[in-house]
C-alpha cells in the first residue's frame, strides 16, 4: 500500500513538472500583438550620402509580436493593449520563410514609393518603373494555385501590360467570370505563361486569385539608401517619405520635434491603412513623440458589412490615447501633403 502511494506521489510530481514546463515554455499556434517601440529613421535611411543632423526626429513605429505559451495567453487576457491572433491569421498560411519574404517585399515596395514621393515633392528628377506584381499568396480556388509561386512576378494579363497594380486589378475584375485568361510571369529569372480561369474572389469581385504587391524600381537624381535589414512590412512608407522630403526640400520642417507615424504610401501620395494603429500610437507616446500621424480613410463597405463597429485607423489610435491617458497629438492624414501642411502650420516659425 505504501509503495503504491509512493508511486502515485512521484507520478503526481512528474506530471505537475511536465504541466508547468508545457504551460511556461512550449509555444502554441497563437501570437500576441502588443505595443512595441519607435525607431529614428536616421538609423536606416541615408539621403544624398549626407547625415541628417537637424534637431528632433522622424520615427517609424512597430508592434511587438511573439509566439505565445499557455502562460502568456493567460496573462494576455488581462492586458487591454494585447491582442491574441492565431498562426493562420498572422501568416495567412505561409510558412516562416515565405512569411519573412512577403514582409520584405512589402518593405521594398514601401521604400520605392517613399523614394518616388519624396523626390517628386522635393522637385527632383525621378522615374518609377513598374515591372509587375509580386505574388504573395494564392486563393484555394485559384486555377493558378499549383502554377504560380510566392515571389513570382506577374508581368501581363492576356498579353496586356500595366503601369500600376490598381490598373491590373481593374482590368482583371472587368473580365467575365469563368472566362479564359493567360498570365505572363517571371519565375526564377525565366519568362513563362500559363492559362487559367477568372474566379469569384472572397470580396465578391472577379480575379485570378492572387495576393499581390508592386514590383517597382525607382531611378532618381539623388542617391537614397535604406539599411532596414530584417525589418519588414509597408507601414513606414509615410514616415520614410517625410524624412526624404525634409532633408531634400525643407530642412526646418521637423522644427526640433519628435514626430512619429504610420501608414503606407501610394504612388499618388495617398496614405494607406495599416494594422495595429492603437498599439503603434502607444509605442510612439512611450518613445516621447509629441505628434503621431495616422491614416484616416473611410472603412471599406465590405468590412462594415461583416463588422459594423469597425473603426478607421485614426479612430483606433485616438481611442487608445484617450483610454491610456497619454500625451500625444494624433493627427489624421489622407495624403503625405496633409502631413507636410500640418508640420508647416504648427512649426515654431508660424504665427
Secondary structure, DSSP 8 states (H G I E B T S, - for coil): -HHHHHHHHHHHHHHHHHHHHHHHH---SEEEEEEEEEEEGGGTEEETTB----SSEEEEEEEEEEE--HHHHHHHTT-TT-EEEEHHHHHTT--HHHHHHHHHHHHHHHHHHHHHHHHHHTT--EEEEEEEEEEEEE-TT-TTTTT--TT-EEEEETTB--SSHHHHHHHHHTS-TT-EEEEEEEETTEEEEEEEE-EE-TTS-EE--EEEEEEEEEEESS-EEE--TT---STTHHHHHHHHHHHHH-TTSSTT-EEEE--EE-TTSBEE--S-HHHHHHHHHHTT-SEEEEE-----HHHHHH-TT---HHHHHHHHHHHHT---EEEEESBHHHHHHHHHHHSTT--
